[in-house]
Amino acid sequence: MYSFRNLYQNKGAGNVKYKFMKTLIISLLAIVLVVTGCSAGGGTNKGTNEGSNSSKNTAEKKVTVEGLPDAIKNKDNIRLMVVRKIGGDDHTAQYLAGAKQEGESMGVTVDTFTANGDTAKFHDAILQAVDKKYDGIIISHGDDAATVDEVKSIVDKGIPVVTFDSNPDLQNIPGVTLTSQDDEALARLTLDNLIKEKGENAKIIYLWVDGFPPMVRRNNVYQEYLKKYPGIVEVERFGVAAGDTSVQTQNAVSAMLTKHKKGEVDAVFAAWDAFAIGATRAIKEAGRDEIQIYGIDVSNSDLQLLQMDESPWVSTAAVDPKMIGAVNVRILLNKIAGEETPQTYDMEANLITQEKLKESTEPVNMVNLSKIVPGWGETDAFLTDWMKALKDAYKK
């Protein structure tokens, strides 16, 4: 088979043939130039395989959008990187999916990396994102001082940064936005429901782990409630953050239930859904149906447990993780566009109860949860007119 190069080299075989082939080649090249796609900034998405997940080409067609900020319009291709320290859980998967889908809906490449709790891999991924010259970086659960130092260096290089559930000292770096779930509201919703159902003298097991900003905020509220309701008794506590948190929690709670007989424990306050999953299994296995679980966070697997027959997990307070990822991307794009963004932003919390879930005529998951919880997963926060225009253009 002849290549384009062969065709030019053999042009002496005949002037007519040469002219015909030259015309054909020029026509083909013109067609290629016409159909070549572009992203939000006007170029093709290439994506990079960054650790765990890389976007494919999100925009195979060229779109024309009026009113784009110059900083967006003048870029050949916008590439964002999301680096998350924790992983291996459904919440992480939903969060990353939300970020990728939001970017791709506007022709923006969003690559992701989860370190699964490995601090060294987490920081290495941040440094790689800088080396690969991403237009913006989202950092999730960067809880240590090294994260603060790295973000300072990133911002000094002119790369905008948004963080989620990360070290509060990051707010001292100009231009960085710290986002989080409204952890105080999450804790209050859960504890209010626990007290409503179990009373002001409830005997509880507290599942919590220190060292993470959201956990610190949730614990602060818990301590306030212990002072407000002095009749509440903390019977036991346990907490660990690992790849097998649910398994370790199940084992720990099982041991607690063996130690404490019926009447000695009324409820479990689980400050993270990984704890609630382990506690649910332990309570079911022990047949201790007098104990109920009040948790925080939600995912598809959590909803399955909440809807399980005679499930001890009766409520959970949560923010849609996909929405969190989407909002993080919007804030970062606003930064790239040179538009004003806040120093901090908290996502509104909702209470999901087993009682409400039972009202549904079909199994409830993260997609149809909005039918049970009005407004779930919906927000126009930081969604600008030019973003809406991009979304409309890439739908066509």
DABEL-V248089 format. One record per residue. N is the residue number from 0. RES is the residue in three letters. PHI is phi as a letter, one per 30 degrees, with the letter a starting at -180 (999 if undefined). PSI is psi as a letter, one per 40 degrees, with the letter a starting at -180 (NA if undefined). Layout:
n=N res=RES phi=PHI psi=PSI
n=N res=RES phi=PHI psi=PSI
This chain:
n=0 res=MET phi=999 psi=h
n=1 res=TYR phi=d psi=h
n=2 res=SER phi=c psi=i
n=3 res=PHE phi=e psi=d
n=4 res=ARG phi=d psi=d
n=5 res=ASN phi=e psi=d
n=6 res=LEU phi=d psi=d
n=7 res=TYR phi=d psi=d
n=8 res=GLN phi=d psi=d
n=9 res=ASN phi=c psi=f
n=10 res=LYS phi=d psi=e
n=11 res=GLY phi=d psi=e
n=12 res=ALA phi=d psi=e
n=13 res=GLY phi=l psi=h
n=14 res=ASN phi=d psi=d
n=15 res=VAL phi=d psi=d
n=16 res=LYS phi=d psi=d
n=17 res=TYR phi=d psi=d
n=18 res=LYS phi=d psi=d
n=19 res=PHE phi=d psi=d
n=20 res=MET phi=d psi=d
n=21 res=LYS phi=d psi=d
n=22 res=THR phi=d psi=d
n=23 res=LEU phi=d psi=d
n=24 res=ILE phi=d psi=d
n=25 res=ILE phi=d psi=d
n=26 res=SER phi=d psi=d
n=27 res=LEU phi=d psi=d
n=28 res=LEU phi=d psi=d
n=29 res=ALA phi=d psi=d
n=30 res=ILE phi=d psi=d
n=31 res=VAL phi=e psi=d
n=32 res=LEU phi=d psi=d
n=33 res=VAL phi=d psi=d
n=34 res=VAL phi=d psi=e
n=35 res=THR phi=e psi=h
n=36 res=GLY phi=d psi=i
n=37 res=CYS phi=b psi=i
n=38 res=SER phi=c psi=a
n=39 res=ALA phi=e psi=d
n=40 res=GLY phi=c psi=e
n=41 res=GLY phi=j psi=e
n=42 res=GLY phi=c psi=i
n=43 res=THR phi=d psi=i
n=44 res=ASN phi=d psi=h
n=45 res=LYS phi=c psi=d
n=46 res=GLY phi=i psi=i
n=47 res=THR phi=b psi=i
n=48 res=ASN phi=d psi=g
n=49 res=GLU phi=c psi=g
n=50 res=GLY phi=i psi=c
n=51 res=SER phi=b psi=d
n=52 res=ASN phi=a psi=h
n=53 res=SER phi=b psi=h
n=54 res=SER phi=d psi=i
n=55 res=LYS phi=d psi=a
n=56 res=ASN phi=d psi=h
n=57 res=THR phi=c psi=e
n=58 res=ALA phi=b psi=g
n=59 res=GLU phi=c psi=e
n=60 res=LYS phi=b psi=i
n=61 res=LYS phi=d psi=h
n=62 res=VAL phi=b psi=i
n=63 res=THR phi=c psi=h
n=64 res=VAL phi=b psi=h
n=65 res=GLU phi=d psi=i
n=66 res=GLY phi=i psi=e
n=67 res=LEU phi=d psi=i
n=68 res=PRO phi=e psi=i
n=69 res=ASP phi=e psi=d
n=70 res=ALA phi=d psi=d
n=71 res=ILE phi=d psi=d
n=72 res=LYS phi=d psi=d
n=73 res=ASN phi=d psi=e
n=74 res=LYS phi=d psi=h
n=75 res=ASP phi=d psi=d
n=76 res=ASN phi=a psi=h
n=77 res=ILE phi=c psi=h
n=78 res=ARG phi=b psi=h
n=79 res=LEU phi=c psi=i
n=80 res=MET phi=b psi=h
n=81 res=VAL phi=c psi=h
n=82 res=VAL phi=c psi=h
n=83 res=ARG phi=b psi=h
n=84 res=LYS phi=d psi=d
n=85 res=ILE phi=d psi=i
n=86 res=GLY phi=a psi=a
n=87 res=GLY phi=i psi=e
n=88 res=ASP phi=b psi=i
n=89 res=ASP phi=d psi=d
n=90 res=HIS phi=d psi=d
n=91 res=THR phi=d psi=d
n=92 res=ALA phi=d psi=d
n=93 res=GLN phi=d psi=d
n=94 res=TYR phi=d psi=d
n=95 res=LEU phi=d psi=d
n=96 res=ALA phi=d psi=d
n=97 res=GLY phi=d psi=d
n=98 res=ALA phi=d psi=d
n=99 res=LYS phi=d psi=d
n=100 res=GLN phi=d psi=d
n=101 res=GLU phi=d psi=d
n=102 res=GLY phi=d psi=d
n=103 res=GLU phi=d psi=d
n=104 res=SER phi=d psi=e
n=105 res=MET phi=c psi=e
n=106 res=GLY phi=i psi=f
n=107 res=VAL phi=c psi=h
n=108 res=THR phi=d psi=h
n=109 res=VAL phi=b psi=h
n=110 res=ASP phi=c psi=i
n=111 res=THR phi=b psi=i
n=112 res=PHE phi=b psi=h
n=113 res=THR phi=c psi=h
n=114 res=ALA phi=d psi=e
n=115 res=ASN phi=h psi=f
n=116 res=GLY phi=i psi=e
n=117 res=ASP phi=d psi=h
n=118 res=THR phi=d psi=d
n=119 res=ALA phi=d psi=d
n=120 res=LYS phi=d psi=d
n=121 res=PHE phi=e psi=d
n=122 res=HIS phi=d psi=d
n=123 res=ASP phi=d psi=d
n=124 res=ALA phi=d psi=d
n=125 res=ILE phi=d psi=d
n=126 res=LEU phi=d psi=d
n=127 res=GLN phi=d psi=d
n=128 res=ALA phi=d psi=d
n=129 res=VAL phi=d psi=d
n=130 res=ASP phi=d psi=d
n=131 res=LYS phi=d psi=e
n=132 res=LYS phi=h psi=f
n=133 res=TYR phi=d psi=i
n=134 res=ASP phi=d psi=d
n=135 res=GLY phi=a psi=i
n=136 res=ILE phi=b psi=h
n=137 res=ILE phi=c psi=h
n=138 res=ILE phi=c psi=h
n=139 res=SER phi=c psi=h
n=140 res=HIS phi=i psi=f
n=141 res=GLY phi=d psi=g
n=142 res=ASP phi=c psi=e
n=143 res=ASP phi=c psi=i
n=144 res=ALA phi=d psi=d
n=145 res=ALA phi=d psi=d
n=146 res=THR phi=d psi=d
n=147 res=VAL phi=d psi=d
n=148 res=ASP phi=d psi=d
n=149 res=GLU phi=d psi=d
n=150 res=VAL phi=d psi=d
n=151 res=LYS phi=e psi=d
n=152 res=SER phi=d psi=d
n=153 res=ILE phi=d psi=d
n=154 res=VAL phi=d psi=d
n=155 res=ASP phi=d psi=d
n=156 res=LYS phi=d psi=e
n=157 res=GLY phi=i psi=e
n=158 res=ILE phi=c psi=h
n=159 res=PRO phi=d psi=i
n=160 res=VAL phi=b psi=h
n=161 res=VAL phi=b psi=i
n=162 res=THR phi=b psi=i
n=163 res=PHE phi=b psi=h
n=164 res=ASP phi=h psi=f
n=165 res=SER phi=b psi=i
n=166 res=ASN phi=e psi=h
n=167 res=PRO phi=d psi=e
n=168 res=ASP phi=d psi=e
n=169 res=LEU phi=d psi=d
n=170 res=GLN phi=d psi=e
n=171 res=ASN phi=d psi=e
n=172 res=ILE phi=c psi=h
n=173 res=PRO phi=e psi=h
n=174 res=GLY phi=j psi=e
n=175 res=VAL phi=c psi=h
n=176 res=THR phi=c psi=h
n=177 res=LEU phi=c psi=h
n=178 res=THR phi=c psi=i
n=179 res=SER phi=a psi=i
n=180 res=GLN phi=d psi=i
n=181 res=ASP phi=d psi=g
n=182 res=ASP phi=d psi=d
n=183 res=GLU phi=d psi=d
n=184 res=ALA phi=d psi=d
n=185 res=LEU phi=e psi=d
n=186 res=ALA phi=d psi=d
n=187 res=ARG phi=d psi=d
n=188 res=LEU phi=e psi=d
n=189 res=THR phi=d psi=d
n=190 res=LEU phi=d psi=d
n=191 res=ASP phi=d psi=d
n=192 res=ASN phi=d psi=d
n=193 res=LEU phi=d psi=d
n=194 res=ILE phi=d psi=d
n=195 res=LYS phi=e psi=d
n=196 res=GLU phi=c psi=d
n=197 res=LYS phi=c psi=e
n=198 res=GLY phi=j psi=i
n=199 res=GLU phi=d psi=e
n=200 res=ASN phi=c psi=f
n=201 res=ALA phi=d psi=i
n=202 res=LYS phi=c psi=h
n=203 res=ILE phi=b psi=i
n=204 res=ILE phi=c psi=h
n=205 res=TYR phi=c psi=h
n=206 res=LEU phi=c psi=h
n=207 res=TRP phi=a psi=i
n=208 res=VAL phi=b psi=i
n=209 res=ASP phi=d psi=i
n=210 res=GLY phi=j psi=e
n=211 res=PHE phi=c psi=h
n=212 res=PRO phi=e psi=d
n=213 res=PRO phi=d psi=d
n=214 res=MET phi=d psi=d
n=215 res=VAL phi=d psi=d
n=216 res=ARG phi=d psi=d
n=217 res=ARG phi=d psi=d
n=218 res=ASN phi=d psi=d
n=219 res=ASN phi=e psi=d
n=220 res=VAL phi=d psi=d
n=221 res=TYR phi=e psi=d
n=222 res=GLN phi=d psi=d
n=223 res=GLU phi=d psi=d
n=224 res=TYR phi=d psi=d
n=225 res=LEU phi=d psi=d
n=226 res=LYS phi=d psi=d
n=227 res=LYS phi=d psi=d
n=228 res=TYR phi=b psi=g
n=229 res=PRO phi=d psi=e
n=230 res=GLY phi=d psi=e
n=231 res=ILE phi=d psi=h
n=232 res=VAL phi=c psi=h
n=233 res=GLU phi=d psi=h
n=234 res=VAL phi=d psi=d
n=235 res=GLU phi=b psi=i
n=236 res=ARG phi=b psi=i
n=237 res=PHE phi=a psi=i
n=238 res=GLY phi=a psi=h
n=239 res=VAL phi=a psi=i
n=240 res=ALA phi=c psi=h
n=241 res=ALA phi=a psi=i
n=242 res=GLY phi=d psi=d
n=243 res=ASP phi=b psi=f
n=244 res=THR phi=e psi=d
n=245 res=SER phi=d psi=d
n=246 res=VAL phi=d psi=d
n=247 res=GLN phi=d psi=d
n=248 res=THR phi=d psi=d
n=249 res=GLN phi=e psi=d
n=250 res=ASN phi=d psi=d
n=251 res=ALA phi=d psi=d
n=252 res=VAL phi=d psi=d
n=253 res=SER phi=e psi=d
n=254 res=ALA phi=d psi=d
n=255 res=MET phi=d psi=d
n=256 res=LEU phi=d psi=d
n=257 res=THR phi=d psi=d
n=258 res=LYS phi=d psi=d
n=259 res=HIS phi=c psi=h
n=260 res=LYS phi=d psi=i
n=261 res=LYS phi=e psi=h
n=262 res=GLY phi=j psi=e
n=263 res=GLU phi=c psi=e
n=264 res=VAL phi=b psi=h
n=265 res=ASP phi=c psi=d
n=266 res=ALA phi=a psi=i
n=267 res=VAL phi=b psi=h
n=268 res=PHE phi=c psi=h
n=269 res=ALA phi=c psi=h
n=270 res=ALA phi=d psi=e
n=271 res=TRP phi=a psi=i
n=272 res=ASP phi=d psi=d
n=273 res=ALA phi=d psi=d
n=274 res=PHE phi=d psi=d
n=275 res=ALA phi=d psi=d
n=276 res=ILE phi=d psi=d
n=277 res=GLY phi=d psi=d
n=278 res=ALA phi=d psi=d
n=279 res=THR phi=e psi=d
n=280 res=ARG phi=d psi=d
n=281 res=ALA phi=d psi=d
n=282 res=ILE phi=d psi=d
n=283 res=LYS phi=d psi=d
n=284 res=GLU phi=d psi=d
n=285 res=ALA phi=d psi=e
n=286 res=GLY phi=i psi=f
n=287 res=ARG phi=c psi=g
n=288 res=ASP phi=d psi=e
n=289 res=GLU phi=d psi=e
n=290 res=ILE phi=c psi=h
n=291 res=GLN phi=c psi=i
n=292 res=ILE phi=c psi=h
n=293 res=TYR phi=b psi=h
n=294 res=GLY phi=c psi=a
n=295 res=ILE phi=b psi=h
n=296 res=ASP phi=i psi=i
n=297 res=VAL phi=a psi=i
n=298 res=SER phi=a psi=i
n=299 res=ASN phi=d psi=d
n=300 res=SER phi=d psi=d
n=301 res=ASP phi=d psi=d
n=302 res=LEU phi=d psi=d
n=303 res=GLN phi=d psi=d
n=304 res=LEU phi=d psi=d
n=305 res=LEU phi=d psi=d
n=306 res=GLN phi=c psi=e
n=307 res=MET phi=d psi=i
n=308 res=ASP phi=e psi=h
n=309 res=GLU phi=h psi=f
n=310 res=SER phi=d psi=h
n=311 res=PRO phi=d psi=e
n=312 res=TRP phi=d psi=h
n=313 res=VAL phi=c psi=e
n=314 res=SER phi=a psi=i
n=315 res=THR phi=b psi=i
n=316 res=ALA phi=c psi=h
n=317 res=ALA phi=a psi=i
n=318 res=VAL phi=b psi=i
n=319 res=ASP phi=d psi=h
n=320 res=PRO phi=d psi=d
n=321 res=LYS phi=d psi=d
n=322 res=MET phi=d psi=d
n=323 res=ILE phi=d psi=d
n=324 res=GLY phi=d psi=d
n=325 res=ALA phi=d psi=d
n=326 res=VAL phi=d psi=d
n=327 res=ASN phi=e psi=d
n=328 res=VAL phi=d psi=d
n=329 res=ARG phi=d psi=d
n=330 res=ILE phi=d psi=d
n=331 res=LEU phi=d psi=d
n=332 res=LEU phi=d psi=d
n=333 res=ASN phi=d psi=d
n=334 res=LYS phi=d psi=d
n=335 res=ILE phi=d psi=d
n=336 res=ALA phi=d psi=e
n=337 res=GLY phi=i psi=e
n=338 res=GLU phi=c psi=i
n=339 res=GLU phi=d psi=h
n=340 res=THR phi=b psi=i
n=341 res=PRO phi=d psi=i
n=342 res=GLN phi=d psi=d
n=343 res=THR phi=b psi=i
n=344 res=TYR phi=a psi=h
n=345 res=ASP phi=c psi=h
n=346 res=MET phi=d psi=h
n=347 res=GLU phi=d psi=h
n=348 res=ALA phi=c psi=i
n=349 res=ASN phi=b psi=i
n=350 res=LEU phi=c psi=h
n=351 res=ILE phi=c psi=h
n=352 res=THR phi=c psi=i
n=353 res=GLN phi=d psi=d
n=354 res=GLU phi=d psi=d
n=355 res=LYS phi=d psi=d
n=356 res=LEU phi=d psi=d
n=357 res=LYS phi=d psi=e
n=358 res=GLU phi=d psi=e
n=359 res=SER phi=d psi=i
n=360 res=THR phi=d psi=e
n=361 res=GLU phi=b psi=i
n=362 res=PRO phi=e psi=h
n=363 res=VAL phi=c psi=h
n=364 res=ASN phi=b psi=a
n=365 res=MET phi=d psi=d
n=366 res=VAL phi=d psi=d
n=367 res=ASN phi=c psi=e
n=368 res=LEU phi=d psi=d
n=369 res=SER phi=d psi=d
n=370 res=LYS phi=d psi=d
n=371 res=ILE phi=c psi=d
n=372 res=VAL phi=c psi=h
n=373 res=PRO phi=e psi=h
n=374 res=GLY phi=i psi=e
n=375 res=TRP phi=d psi=h
n=376 res=GLY phi=i psi=e
n=377 res=GLU phi=c psi=h
n=378 res=THR phi=a psi=i
n=379 res=ASP phi=c psi=e
n=380 res=ALA phi=e psi=h
n=381 res=PHE phi=i psi=e
n=382 res=LEU phi=d psi=h
n=383 res=THR phi=d psi=i
n=384 res=ASP phi=d psi=d
n=385 res=TRP phi=d psi=d
n=386 res=MET phi=d psi=d
n=387 res=LYS phi=d psi=d
n=388 res=ALA phi=d psi=d
n=389 res=LEU phi=d psi=d
n=390 res=LYS phi=e psi=d
n=391 res=ASP phi=d psi=d
n=392 res=ALA phi=d psi=d
n=393 res=TYR phi=d psi=e
n=394 res=LYS phi=d psi=d
n=395 res=LYS phi=d psi=NA
